[in-house]
Amino acid sequence: MNIQTDRTTVFHQPSSPRGKRSPWAWVPSLYFAEGLPYVAVMTISIILYKQLGLSNAEITFYTSWLYLPWVIKPLWSPFIDLIRTKRWWIVSMELLIGAAFGGVAFTIPTSFWLQGSLFFFWVMAFASATHDIAADGFYMLGLDQHNQAWFVGIRSTFYRLSTIFGQGVLVMIAGNLQVLYRNSISFSWSLMFYGVTGLFIALWLWHSYILPRPRQDMPRHDVTASTIWVEFVHTIRSFFDKPQVVVGILFMLFYRMPEGLLAKVSSLFLIDAGHSGGLGLSPQEYGFVQGTVGVIGLTLGGILGGMAAGKDGLHKWLWPMVCAITLPDAVYIYLSYALPSSLSVINLCVFVEQFGYGFGFTAYMLYLIYYSQGEYKTSHYALCTAFMALSMMIPGLFAGALQEVVGYRMFFIIVLVCCFVTFLVTWFLKIDPEFGKKQPDEGDEEV
């Protein structure tokens, strides 16, 4: 995110001849590399710590703090332009992420596995957040206007594929290794993380070679840290001067409150043993249910939500999306009472919940865009995403402790009751009925 006045949208041309590379050679791999460490920090760590014997309260508390780098990302993102190029930041952070994966792999079998792995997950989280900043900025520098529009779907697809690979394939691999090595949990997870270390070193080598070198990608010498800070303070002030600021921030923080409670505990529920009230899925089964079927449902819901809002506008679809992101949470109440052994039933329930979340999350993302409109739209959107990360971090800190006190069944009932908060904060929103609608081109207007 660059702190600048957003009066016009500027598309940079990769005009350097030596910087010309086919976008197919680097855009897919760049966004695969962007998504994988996020999945590792936010999801794989949960399964790892559960299998290593941490309580649900400890798991959700420790892993929710890992959202912090994405919460405070807007604070340091403007300063990246002052030091080196975005290309340098990308390849450097990929090397650091690879080292962090190696650190996790090394510490898992040791006596200090918790402290060591958490330290390296923290390193991975900060490096991943910095990589996000540099990659998104580089995308605009390395592609012209046409290719920026053309590859926006490609980059989203490969980000989703990294989610399937992380939550699905890697967790399955860890489970298969446990079978191969006679249930040696720590050794199996260590081997899996060493494999991802090798993958990220390969991505680092590939991007060191293949990423273009656009002329515009250079440190900014026309500004200083002090001028950026002054501009940043002005941006913050203008963010909080917007109409409906209180309602807007409450919406950003509480629209996903049920999901913030559910996200980590639902994964723990799927793999927890039957005598503890869980479904007792193996890592291989979890990887297929949540990491594959669930991600497909999430993706399809998001696509359908985008199509609906693009046709009729956010105002028309707001309440159906609110219902979609809240009411399917009830499937976990059913699962906790029925405790089905059929993998097909579990898959169907997870698909419905994730599809609803993907469809309903569209309203949230569109509102962030709506709220960010104006002079500093890029910077304001980055601040909105900080509130978005905070909305998941805060409920997650105590979700596991709450579940341990009341049990899975009552916890999922509490989650559904908390959906009232989502309806409440949405009720006070005022959105332009025309926002998000497809506008006819001048040539299509009737004369």
N, C-alpha and C positions, 0 to 999 in steps of 0.2 A: 504494500500500500504506500503510495506516495502522498505526502501532505502537500497539496497544491490546490489552487483554485480551479474547480471543475466547470468552467463556463462552457467549454466545448470538449467534445470527445476527439482525442488525437490518436490516430493510428500510425504507428511507426513502420517504416519500410526497412527491411533488412537489405540495405543498399550496398553493403560491402560485398564485392565479388567472392572473396575467400570465405564469406559467411554463408554462402548459398548451400543449403542442404535440403533434401526432401523432407518435408514435415513428417512424412510417414516413418522416417528413420529415427525421429527423436520424440515426437509428441506422445505416442502411445507409451513408450518406455518411461518418459519423464513423469507422466501422471500415474503409472503403475508404481513407480518409485515413491511418489508422493503419498499414495494411499496405504501402502504396506506397513510403514512404521506406525501410522495412526491406529491401524487395526491391531497391531501387536501390543501397543500401549494400552488401548481401551478394551480389547476383547480377549486376546490370547492370554494376557496376564491374569485375567480372572480365572480361566480354566487352569492355568499353571498353578496358581496359588491354592485353588481348591484341591487339586490333586496332591499338592505338597502338604496339606493339612491345616491351612489357616481357617479360622472361623469366618462366617459370612460377614460379620461386623467388621473384622479386620480387613477382609478383602475389599469391601465397598469403600471403606474409609481410605485405605492406602491408594487404591487405584483412582478414586475420584479426585484426589489431589493432583493426579497427573493431567487433569484438564487445565491446570493453571497456566502453562505456557501459551495455550490458545486464548485464555482469558486476557492475558497481559500483552499479547502479540502486538496490538496497535501502539504500545508504548515504545517499542524499539524498531518497528518496521520502517519508520521514516529515516532512520540513521543508517540503514543498510546501503542506501545510495551514496553515502559518504566514503565508504570503505570498500575498495575493490569493485568488481563488476558483478552483476547478477549471475553470470555464468560461473564466476569463481565461487560465489556463495553456493550455487547448486552442487558443483562437484565436491566442494569441501564438506558440505553438510552430508552428502551421500557417503563420503569416506568416514565421517564421524558416526553416522548412523550404523554403518557396517561394523565399526569398532564397538559401538554400544551393543549390537546384537552379539558380537563375540564376547563382550564382557558378561552379558547375561548367561551365555552358554558356559563360560568358565566358572561362574560363581554358583550356578545351580547345584552342582554336586558337593559343594564345600559346606563347612559348618556355619559359615556366615551368609548362607544363601539368600536370606530375606533382605538384609542390609545391602548386600552386594547387588542383587538383582534390581532392587528398588532404585539404587543409585544409577545404574546403567539405564533403567527405564526412564528416569528423569533426564539423563543426558539425551536419550533418544527422543523424548518428548520436545525438549527445547530445540534440538537439531531439526526435528521434523517440522515444527512451527516455523522456524527460520527458512527451511527449504520451501515451505508453502509460499511464503512471501516472495522469495526469489523466483520460484518457478512461475507463479502467476504473472509477475512483472516481466519475466523473460518471454513468456508466451506472446505478449503484446509487442515486444521488441523484435522477436525472431520471425514473426509472421506479418504479412500485409493484411489489409482489411478483409479481403475476400477469404483468405485462408483462416483468419481468426474466426470468422463466422462458420466456415466449412468444418473446422476441426473441433468446434465446441462440443459437439455430440461425441466425437471420437475420444476426446480427453475424459469426458464423463463416463463413457463406457469402460475405458481401461482403469479408471479409478474404482469403478464397481467391480471389475474383474479382480483387482487387487484385494478387495474385500472378500470376494468368494475364495480367492487363493489363500488369504490369511485365516479367515474364520473356518473355511471349509477344508481345503487341501492340507494346510499345515497342521491343523488339529488332528485330522485323520492320520497323517504321517506319524505324529507323536503317539497316537493310539496304536498304530500298527507296530511301531518300534517297541512299545511296551509288551506286545504279544511276542515279538521276536526275541526280546531280551528278558523274557519271563517276568514281566511286570516290574522291571527296574525303572520306576517313574522318573527319578531325577536324571539318570543316565540317558533315558530316551528323549526327554525334553532338551537336555544339553545337546545331544546329537542334532536334533531338529534345528535348534538355534544356530549351531555351527553351520548347518547347511544354508540357512538364510544369510549368515555372514558372508559365505562365498557368493551367494546371489547378489548381495549388495556391492561387494567388491567388483563383480562383473559389471553391474550397472554403472558404478563409478568409472571404471575403465572405458566403458562404451560411451558414456556421456562426455568424458574428458576428450574423446576423439571426435564424436559425431556432432555435438552441439555447435550450431553456427556461431559466428562472432560478429554480430551486427554492430555497425559503427556507433549506434546510439547507446550501446551498452558500455558505459564507462562511468567512473566515479564522478559525482557532481562537485566541481570546484567553485561553482558560482554561489554556493550556499555554505553556511557553517552550522555547527551543531546548535549554536545559540539562536540563529534565525529560524531553524527548523523547530526548536522548542517554542519560540514565540508564536509561530504559526500553528503549532499543535495546540497550545493553550487557547488560541482564538477559535480553532476548530471545535475544541471541547465546549467552549462557551456557546458557540452557535448551535451545537448539538442539543444542548439543554434549553435553548431558547425557542425550540420548535413548538408549534401548536400541539396540544394534547401530549406533551412530553411525559407527564406522569402516567397517563393511560398507556402510552406507547411502551414505556419501560416496564410497567407491570405486565403488559401482554408479552413482551420479550422474555421476562423472567418466569412467568407462571403458565403460559400456554402449554408448555411441555412438562409441567410439573409431574403429572402422572407417569409420563414416559421416563422422567428423571429418576423416579422411584423404581420403576419397573425394569429398566434396561439391564442393570447389572444383576438384580435378584432373579430375573427370569432365566438368565443363563445358569445361575447357580441352582435354580430349581430343576432345570432340565437334567443336570448331571448329578445332583445330590442323591444319596441312597434312598431307597424306598422306606426304610425305617426312620429316616429323618423327614419324610414327607415329600421327597422329590421323586422324579421319574426314573432316576438311575440310568440315564443314557451313557453309553461308552463314549470315549472321545471320537471314535469313528462315526457313531450315530449322531452325536452332537454336531460334528462337522458337516454332516449331510443335512440335518434338520435346520439348524440355525444359520450355518455358514453357507449353505447352498440354496435350499428351498426358501428360507427366510429372506435372504438377500434378493432372490429373484422376485419374490412378492413385493419387497420394498421398492425395487427398481420399477416394476410394472405399475405399482400404485403412483409413484412419482411421475412417470410418463403420462399416465391417464390424467392425473391432477393438472399437469402442465397444459395438456391439450384442452381440458375443460375450461381452465382459467383463461387460456389464450383465446378461446372462442367467445366466451360470455362475460369475462371479467371476474376479478376477485370478489367483488361485492355480491354477485349472484351465487357464487359457489362457497362463500365463507362458512355458512352454517352447515351445509353438507360435509365440508371438510372438517369442521369441529367435531361433528358426530363420528366421522371416519377415524379420527385420531384418538377418540376416547372410548366409544362403545365396544370396539373389538377387544379391548383389554379384558372383557368379561370371559374370554376363552380360557384365561389362566385360572379363573375361579372354577370353571368346569374341570380343567385338567387336574387341579389340586384336590378336588373331591372325587373325581372318577379314577384318577391315576391309571389311565389306559395303558395297556402293554402294546397296543397296535401302533406301529411306527407310522402307518398311513393316517391314523386319526391325529397323532401328534403333529405330523407334517401339515395336515389340513389346518389345524388350529393356529400353528405358528405362521403359516402362509396368510391366513385371514388377518391376524393381528398386524403383521408386517405390511401387508398390502394397504390396510387402513391407515397405518402410520405414514407410509409413503404418500398416499393420497392427501391426508390431512396436513402433512408437513409442508406441502406446496403452499398452503395459505400462510404459513409462518414465514417462509422464505420470500414470498411476494410482498408480505407486509414490511419486511426489512428493506426491500427495495423501495417500497412506497414511502416509508419513513425517511429514507436517505435522500429523497429527491431534493434538489436545490443546488446551491453554489458549491458545497463541499461533498458532493454525493459519494465519491470514492472513499474519503476519510470517514464520513458518517456511516457508511456501510460497514467498514472495518470495525467501528465501535459497536455497531449492532451485533456483529458476529461475536464480539467479546461478551456481550450480554447473553448471546445464544449459548456459548460454552459455559458461562456461569449458571445458566438455567439447568444444565445437566450436572454440574459439579456439586451444587449445594444440596439437592435432594439425595444424591448418591452418597454423600458423606455419612448420613445416618440411616440409609435404607437397610443395610444389612443388620444393624443393631435393632431396628424396629422389627424386622422379620424374625430375628432370634427370640424376641420377647413375645410376639403374638403368633408365630407360626406362619407357614406359607398360606394356608387358607384365609386366615383373617387378614394377612398382609395384602393379598390380592383384592379382597373386599375393600380395604382401606384405599387402595389405588383407584378403584372404581368410584368410590365416594369423592376422592380428590378431583375427579373429572369435573365436578361442580365448579371448581376454581377456574378451569379452562373456559367453561361457558360464561362465567361471571366476567372475566377480564375481556372476553370477546364482545360481550354485550355493550360495552362502553366505547367501542371503536367507532370512528367515523371515517369511512372510506369513500372516495370518489367513485360513483357507480361506473364511470368510464374507464377506470384504471385497469389495465391488463387486457382490455378488449382489443381485438384486431381492428385497426383503423384503416378505412379504405384509402388507397392511393388517390392522388388528385385526378389521375387519369381514369379512375373507376367511378368517380362521382357523377351523378346524373346532371346533365346540363339543362 
